[in-house]
Amino acid sequence: MKITTIILAAGKGTRMRSELPKILHKVANRPLLQHVYDMSKQLNNNEITIVYGHGADLVRSTLKDLSANWVEQKQQLGTGHAVQQCKDQISDDDTVLILYGDVPLLKLGTVSQLIANVTPKSLALLTVKLDNPTGYGRIVRDTSGKILKIVEEKDASPDEKLINEGNTGIMAVQGGLLKKWLAQLGNNNAQGEYYLTDIIEMAVADNVEVITSQPDTVDEVLGVNNRVQLSHLERVYQNEQAQWLMEQGVTLMDPARFDIRGSIEKLGIDIIIDVNVIIEGKNSIGNNVKIGANTLIYNSIIGDNVEILANSVIENAVIGTGSKVGPFARLRPGTVLEDNVHIGNFVEIKNSSVAVSSKINHLSYIGDATVGSGVNIGAGTITCNYDGANKFRTVIEDGAFIGSDTQLVAPVTIGKNATIGAGSTITKDSPENQLTLSRVKQTSIHGWKRPTK
């Protein structure tokens, strides 16, 4: 069975009060439409068509990597009109699935059940029971429970508005039937639009059974029309991620104060995550890892037995087994720490490798450097890697000891087991096993008096 998924994503989203098209607003740092697309991609033998309209150029450029047929709805004349634009993508024998680009939390299981209800003589419709169905089309049934039609709220009678079963708009139907009914749509309604929901009444007239199913939760089918709804779905999503992590054995000190805006490709055991931690991009976290409060981890690999102390930023970095980072440390892109490395408070590292058992514990900047094993870098050390036009590399070989408040002016190499005296500015290579320092002679002025007011 071939599936043709049509994602309707042409609307402006006026109530968002934003220049950004609604479907590009984000949940968990991914556009709403991206969520819907990613779920759809999990369906087998599925071809996706996206109907776009408002902010067309920005939508296409932002989501250019999506493998889909893009169909522009230049005039937004309703959901039925939007699907009509896709008639060339629909084959008679296809199962056509209709989704919406602003409904980001829809689950694969819900969609799979919906599709399973499609036959040449049945249409599958996703409905939802609501305490307050305001804004939803109502499902009108006969006394035996069979669906008769869907009535939009603006066209509903007072009695119909009392119905609490709402239409999600999500449906699946055989392509040949859909094309037949699309050709019959009219716009004689309160909004002057072509409603896709009108095909339900046509199905009933053609003796095509309308089979309904429901999602596990209402949140799964909620769309986004304003910032309040966007914020609500963000929290729902984050709660789902937190629940999943805890089910995998992760300790979250407060699940309500944790955000994952990407993925954890590899997840170890006995992980403890403190409050206000944010994980973005693609990451790997090993066994027995502790992550302190207010830490950001982005596109990084964290080895076993690592401790990241509070208020640290880890971005596109690799941290080896047994290492300790922070507090207030920043590992920038290109940082690779091997095993048992210590990076302390207010240390920033960029595009550098630090070998086994080296320590950089206080107030230092290490950029474009290769640091060997067993190296100790004292407080306030800086690799001066940039001359305003070009960047140069610093090499610190195994066993070197760099005294506090040292400037290493690249390109420069510090030899094995070399010692650099505190307060030095090193501009030339320093030999192995020797002390190198650069200081002016200390002078005390006899009889000098401090100025007074």
C-alpha positions as CSV (number, residue, x, y, z in Angstrom):
1,M,0.0,0.0,0.0
2,K,1.4,3.4,-1.0
3,I,0.7,6.3,1.3
4,T,0.5,9.9,0.1
5,T,0.7,12.3,3.0
6,I,-0.5,15.8,2.4
7,I,0.6,18.3,5.1
8,L,-1.3,21.5,5.0
9,A,1.0,24.4,6.0
10,A,0.0,27.5,4.0
11,G,-1.6,29.6,6.8
12,K,-0.3,32.9,8.1
13,G,-1.1,32.4,11.7
14,T,-2.4,35.9,12.3
15,R,-2.9,35.4,16.1
16,M,0.8,34.6,16.5
17,R,1.4,38.3,15.8
18,S,4.7,37.6,14.1
19,E,6.4,38.1,10.7
20,L,7.5,34.5,10.9
21,P,5.1,32.0,9.2
22,K,3.3,30.0,11.9
23,I,4.8,26.7,10.8
24,L,8.3,28.0,11.4
25,H,7.7,28.8,15.0
26,K,9.4,26.1,17.2
27,V,8.8,23.5,19.7
28,A,12.0,22.1,21.2
29,N,14.0,24.2,18.8
30,R,12.4,22.6,15.7
31,P,9.9,24.2,13.5
32,L,6.3,23.0,13.9
33,L,6.3,21.6,10.4
34,Q,9.5,19.7,11.0
35,H,7.8,17.8,13.8
36,V,5.0,16.7,11.5
37,Y,7.3,15.8,8.7
38,D,9.6,13.8,10.9
39,M,6.7,11.7,12.2
40,S,5.4,11.2,8.7
41,K,8.8,10.0,7.5
42,Q,8.4,7.0,9.8
43,L,5.5,5.6,7.7
44,N,6.5,2.9,5.2
45,N,6.1,3.5,1.5
46,N,5.1,7.1,2.1
47,E,5.4,10.1,-0.3
48,I,5.0,13.5,1.4
49,T,3.5,16.6,-0.2
50,I,3.7,19.9,1.7
51,V,1.2,22.7,0.8
52,Y,2.7,26.0,1.6
53,G,1.7,29.6,1.0
54,H,2.3,32.4,3.5
55,G,6.0,33.3,3.7
56,A,6.6,30.9,0.8
57,D,10.2,31.9,0.1
58,L,11.2,31.8,3.8
59,V,9.4,28.5,4.4
60,R,11.2,26.9,1.4
61,S,14.6,28.2,2.3
62,T,14.3,27.3,6.0
63,L,13.1,23.8,5.3
64,K,15.0,23.2,2.1
65,D,16.4,19.8,3.3
66,L,12.9,18.2,3.6
67,S,12.5,15.5,1.0
68,A,8.9,16.3,-0.2
69,N,6.8,17.6,-3.0
70,W,6.2,21.3,-2.5
71,V,2.9,22.7,-3.7
72,E,2.1,26.4,-3.4
73,Q,-1.3,27.5,-2.4
74,K,-1.1,31.1,-3.7
75,Q,-4.6,32.0,-2.4
76,Q,-5.7,30.6,0.9
77,L,-9.3,29.6,0.2
78,G,-9.7,26.9,2.8
79,T,-8.5,23.4,3.6
80,G,-10.5,21.8,0.7
81,H,-8.9,24.3,-1.7
82,A,-5.5,23.4,-0.3
83,V,-5.9,19.7,-0.9
84,Q,-7.3,20.4,-4.4
85,Q,-3.8,21.9,-5.3
86,C,-2.4,18.4,-4.8
87,K,-4.6,16.4,-7.2
88,D,-1.6,15.7,-9.5
89,Q,0.2,14.0,-6.5
90,I,-2.8,11.7,-5.8
91,S,-3.2,8.3,-7.5
92,D,-6.5,6.5,-7.3
93,D,-5.1,3.5,-5.3
94,D,-3.2,5.6,-2.8
95,T,-4.1,6.0,0.8
96,V,-4.1,9.7,1.2
97,L,-3.3,11.0,4.7
98,I,-4.2,14.6,5.5
99,L,-2.1,16.3,8.3
100,Y,-1.5,19.8,9.5
101,G,1.8,21.6,9.8
102,D,0.9,23.3,13.1
103,V,0.0,20.1,15.0
104,P,3.5,19.0,16.2
105,L,2.8,16.3,18.8
106,L,0.8,13.8,16.8
107,K,2.0,10.3,17.4
108,L,2.9,7.6,14.9
109,G,0.7,5.1,16.6
110,T,-2.3,7.3,16.3
111,V,-1.7,7.8,12.6
112,S,-1.0,4.1,12.0
113,Q,-4.4,3.2,13.6
114,L,-6.1,5.8,11.4
115,I,-4.6,4.5,8.2
116,A,-5.5,0.9,9.2
117,N,-9.2,2.0,9.0
118,V,-9.0,2.9,5.3
119,T,-10.6,0.6,2.8
120,P,-12.2,1.2,-0.7
121,K,-15.5,1.6,1.1
122,S,-14.4,3.5,4.3
123,L,-12.9,6.9,5.2
124,A,-10.9,7.2,8.5
125,L,-11.4,10.3,10.6
126,L,-9.6,11.4,13.8
127,T,-11.9,13.0,16.3
128,V,-11.4,14.1,19.9
129,K,-13.6,14.6,22.9
130,L,-13.2,18.0,24.4
131,D,-14.5,19.7,27.6
132,N,-14.6,23.0,25.7
133,P,-14.9,22.4,21.9
134,T,-14.9,26.1,21.0
135,G,-13.2,26.6,17.7
136,Y,-13.6,23.0,16.5
137,G,-15.9,21.6,13.9
138,R,-18.5,19.4,15.5
139,I,-19.1,15.7,14.7
140,V,-22.8,15.3,14.0
141,R,-24.0,11.7,14.4
142,D,-27.4,10.0,14.0
143,T,-29.2,8.2,16.8
144,S,-27.3,5.0,16.1
145,G,-24.0,6.7,16.4
146,K,-23.1,6.9,12.7
147,I,-21.5,10.1,11.4
148,L,-23.7,12.3,9.3
149,K,-21.5,15.3,8.7
150,I,-19.0,17.8,10.2
151,V,-20.3,21.3,10.8
152,E,-17.9,24.1,11.3
153,E,-18.5,26.2,14.4
154,K,-19.4,29.4,12.5
155,D,-22.1,27.4,10.6
156,A,-23.3,25.4,13.6
157,S,-26.7,25.7,15.2
158,P,-27.0,26.3,19.0
159,D,-27.7,22.6,19.5
160,E,-24.8,21.5,17.3
161,K,-22.5,23.8,19.3
162,L,-23.3,21.7,22.4
163,I,-21.6,18.6,20.8
164,N,-18.3,17.9,22.6
165,E,-16.8,15.7,19.9
166,G,-14.5,17.8,17.8
167,N,-13.0,17.3,14.4
168,T,-9.2,17.4,14.3
169,G,-9.1,17.7,10.5
170,I,-6.8,14.7,10.3
171,M,-8.1,12.0,8.0
172,A,-7.2,9.2,5.6
173,V,-9.0,8.1,2.5
174,Q,-8.5,6.2,-0.8
175,G,-7.2,8.6,-3.5
176,G,-9.9,7.9,-6.1
177,L,-12.7,8.7,-3.6
178,L,-10.9,11.8,-2.4
179,K,-10.4,13.2,-5.9
180,K,-14.1,12.6,-6.7
181,W,-15.3,14.5,-3.7
182,L,-12.7,17.3,-4.1
183,A,-14.2,18.1,-7.5
184,Q,-17.7,18.5,-5.8
185,L,-16.6,21.0,-3.1
186,G,-18.4,24.4,-2.9
187,N,-17.9,27.5,-0.8
188,N,-21.5,28.3,0.2
189,N,-20.7,28.8,3.9
190,A,-20.2,31.6,6.4
191,Q,-16.5,32.0,5.5
192,G,-16.8,31.5,1.8
193,E,-14.2,28.8,1.9
194,Y,-13.8,25.3,0.5
195,Y,-14.0,23.1,3.5
196,L,-12.3,19.7,3.4
197,T,-14.8,18.6,6.1
198,D,-17.6,18.7,3.5
199,I,-16.4,15.4,2.0
200,I,-17.7,13.6,5.1
201,E,-21.3,14.4,4.1
202,M,-20.4,13.3,0.5
203,A,-19.0,10.0,1.9
204,V,-22.2,9.3,3.8
205,A,-24.2,10.1,0.6
206,D,-22.1,7.6,-1.3
207,N,-22.5,4.9,1.4
208,V,-18.8,5.1,2.3
209,E,-18.5,4.3,6.0
210,V,-16.8,7.0,8.2
211,I,-14.7,5.2,10.8
212,T,-13.5,7.3,13.7
213,S,-10.6,6.8,16.1
214,Q,-9.2,9.0,18.9
215,P,-5.7,10.0,20.1
216,D,-4.5,8.9,23.5
217,T,-4.4,12.5,24.7
218,V,-6.0,15.8,23.6
219,D,-2.6,17.4,23.5
220,E,-1.5,15.1,20.7
221,V,-3.9,16.8,18.3
222,L,-3.8,20.4,19.5
223,G,-2.7,23.0,16.9
224,V,-0.9,26.2,17.5
225,N,-2.7,29.5,16.9
226,N,-1.1,31.8,19.4
227,R,1.9,32.0,21.8
228,V,0.0,30.6,24.7
229,Q,-0.7,27.4,22.8
230,L,2.9,27.2,21.6
231,S,4.1,27.5,25.1
232,H,1.7,24.8,26.3
233,L,2.8,22.3,23.7
234,E,6.5,23.1,24.5
235,R,5.9,22.1,28.1
236,V,3.9,19.0,27.0
237,Y,6.7,17.9,24.8
238,Q,9.4,18.5,27.4
239,N,7.4,16.6,30.0
240,E,7.2,13.6,27.5
241,Q,11.0,13.7,27.0
242,A,11.6,13.9,30.7
243,Q,9.3,11.0,31.4
244,W,11.1,8.9,28.7
245,L,14.5,9.7,30.1
246,M,13.5,8.7,33.6
247,E,12.0,5.5,32.3
248,Q,15.5,4.8,30.8
249,G,17.0,5.2,34.3
250,V,18.1,8.8,34.2
251,T,17.7,10.8,37.5
252,L,16.2,14.2,36.8
253,M,16.4,16.3,40.0
254,D,13.3,18.2,38.8
255,P,11.7,17.0,35.6
256,A,9.8,20.3,35.2
257,R,13.1,22.2,35.0
258,F,14.8,20.2,32.2
259,D,14.7,20.8,28.4
260,I,15.8,18.6,25.6
261,R,15.8,20.4,22.3
262,G,17.5,17.7,20.2
263,S,18.3,14.0,20.8
264,I,20.5,11.7,22.9
265,E,21.8,9.1,20.4
266,K,23.5,7.1,23.1
267,L,22.3,7.0,26.6
268,G,24.2,5.3,29.5
269,I,23.0,4.3,32.9
270,D,23.2,6.0,36.3
271,I,23.1,9.5,34.9
272,I,22.1,12.3,37.2
273,I,21.0,15.7,35.8
274,D,20.4,18.7,38.0
275,V,17.9,21.5,37.4
276,N,17.8,23.9,34.4
277,V,19.9,21.7,32.2
278,I,19.4,22.2,28.4
279,I,20.4,19.5,25.9
280,E,20.4,20.5,22.2
281,G,21.4,18.9,18.9
282,K,22.7,15.3,18.7
283,N,24.5,14.1,21.8
284,S,25.9,11.0,23.5
285,I,26.1,10.6,27.3
286,G,27.9,7.7,28.9
287,N,27.5,5.8,32.2
288,N,27.7,7.4,35.6
289,V,27.6,11.0,34.4
290,K,26.7,13.9,36.6
291,I,25.5,17.1,35.0
292,G,25.3,20.2,37.2
293,A,22.6,22.9,37.3
294,N,22.2,25.5,34.6
295,T,24.4,23.6,32.1
296,L,24.0,23.7,28.3
297,I,25.2,20.7,26.3
298,Y,25.0,21.0,22.5
299,N,26.1,18.4,19.9
300,S,28.6,16.8,22.2
301,I,29.9,13.4,23.3
302,I,30.2,12.8,27.1
303,G,32.2,9.8,28.2
304,D,31.7,7.5,31.2
305,N,32.2,8.8,34.8
306,V,32.3,12.4,33.7
307,E,31.2,15.2,36.1
308,I,30.1,18.5,34.6
309,L,29.7,21.1,37.4
310,A,27.2,23.9,37.4
311,N,26.9,26.7,34.9
312,S,29.0,25.2,32.2
313,V,28.6,25.4,28.4
314,I,29.6,22.4,26.3
315,E,29.3,22.9,22.5
316,N,30.5,20.5,19.8
317,A,32.9,19.0,22.2
318,V,34.1,15.6,23.3
319,I,34.8,14.8,26.9
320,G,36.7,11.6,27.7
321,T,36.1,9.1,30.5
322,G,36.7,10.3,34.1
323,S,37.0,13.9,33.2
324,K,35.8,16.8,35.3
325,V,34.6,20.1,33.9
326,G,33.4,23.3,35.6
327,P,31.9,25.1,37.3
328,F,31.5,28.0,34.9
329,A,33.6,26.3,32.2
330,R,33.1,26.8,28.4
331,L,34.1,24.1,25.9
332,R,33.7,25.6,22.4
333,P,33.6,23.8,19.1
334,G,36.5,21.6,18.3
335,T,37.4,20.8,21.9
336,V,38.5,17.2,22.6
337,L,39.3,16.2,26.1
338,E,40.9,12.8,26.6
339,D,40.5,10.7,29.7
340,N,40.8,12.1,33.3
341,V,41.2,15.7,32.2
342,H,40.3,18.5,34.6
343,I,38.9,21.8,33.3
344,G,38.1,24.2,36.1
345,N,36.1,27.4,36.8
346,F,36.1,30.2,34.2
347,V,38.2,28.2,31.7
348,E,37.4,28.5,28.0
349,I,38.8,26.1,25.5
350,K,38.3,26.3,21.7
351,N,39.5,24.1,18.8
352,S,42.0,22.3,21.1
353,S,42.9,18.8,22.2
354,V,43.9,18.1,25.8
355,A,45.5,14.7,26.4
356,V,45.2,12.3,29.3
357,S,45.4,13.6,32.9
358,S,46.1,17.2,32.1
359,K,44.7,20.0,34.2
360,I,43.6,23.5,33.4
361,N,41.8,24.5,36.6
362,H,41.4,28.3,36.8
363,L,40.7,31.4,34.7
364,S,42.4,30.4,31.5
365,Y,41.9,30.6,27.7
366,I,43.2,27.8,25.6
367,G,42.5,28.2,21.9
368,D,43.9,26.5,18.8
369,A,46.2,24.4,21.0
370,T,47.5,20.8,21.3
371,V,48.0,20.0,24.9
372,G,49.9,16.8,25.8
373,S,49.3,14.4,28.7
374,G,50.1,15.2,32.3
375,V,50.3,18.9,31.6
376,N,49.4,21.5,34.3
377,I,48.3,24.9,33.1
378,G,48.2,27.6,35.9
379,A,45.6,30.2,36.5
380,G,45.3,33.1,34.1
381,T,47.2,31.4,31.2
382,I,46.3,32.5,27.7
383,T,47.3,31.1,24.3
384,C,47.5,34.2,22.1
385,N,46.4,32.5,18.9
386,Y,45.1,35.4,16.8
387,D,47.0,38.3,15.4
388,G,43.9,40.1,14.0
389,A,44.1,38.4,10.6
390,N,45.3,34.8,11.1
391,K,45.2,32.1,13.8
392,F,48.2,30.1,14.9
393,R,48.6,26.9,16.9
394,T,50.2,26.4,20.3
395,V,51.7,23.0,21.2
396,I,52.3,22.1,24.8
397,E,54.0,18.7,25.1
398,D,53.7,16.0,27.7
399,G,54.5,16.8,31.3
400,A,54.9,20.6,30.8
401,F,54.1,22.9,33.7
402,I,52.8,26.4,32.8
403,G,53.0,28.9,35.6
404,S,50.2,31.3,36.4
405,D,49.5,34.5,34.4
406,T,51.5,33.2,31.3
407,Q,50.9,34.3,27.7
408,L,51.9,31.8,25.1
409,V,52.2,33.7,21.8
410,A,51.5,31.3,18.9
411,P,52.9,29.8,16.9
412,V,55.0,28.3,19.8
413,T,55.9,24.9,21.2
414,I,56.6,24.1,24.8
415,G,58.8,21.0,25.1
416,K,58.3,17.9,27.2
417,N,58.5,18.4,30.9
418,A,59.3,22.1,30.4
419,T,58.5,24.6,33.1
420,I,57.3,28.1,32.3
421,G,57.8,30.6,35.2
422,A,54.7,32.5,36.3
423,G,54.0,35.9,34.7
424,S,56.0,35.0,31.5
425,T,55.3,36.0,27.9
426,I,56.6,33.3,25.7
427,T,57.2,34.1,22.1
428,K,59.8,31.4,21.2
429,D,59.9,27.6,21.5
430,S,60.8,26.5,25.0
431,P,63.1,23.5,25.3
432,E,62.4,20.2,27.0
433,N,63.2,19.8,30.7
434,Q,64.2,23.4,31.3
435,L,62.8,26.4,33.1
436,T,61.9,29.2,30.7
437,L,60.7,32.6,32.0
438,S,60.6,36.2,30.9
439,R,60.4,38.9,33.6
440,V,61.7,42.4,34.1
441,K,63.9,42.9,37.1
442,Q,61.9,43.6,40.3
443,T,62.6,47.0,41.7
444,S,61.7,48.6,45.0
445,I,62.1,52.4,45.3
446,H,63.4,53.6,48.7
447,G,61.7,56.6,50.1
448,W,58.7,56.6,47.7
449,K,55.5,58.0,49.2
450,R,52.0,57.3,48.1
451,P,50.3,60.5,46.8
452,T,47.6,62.0,49.1
453,K,44.6,64.2,48.4
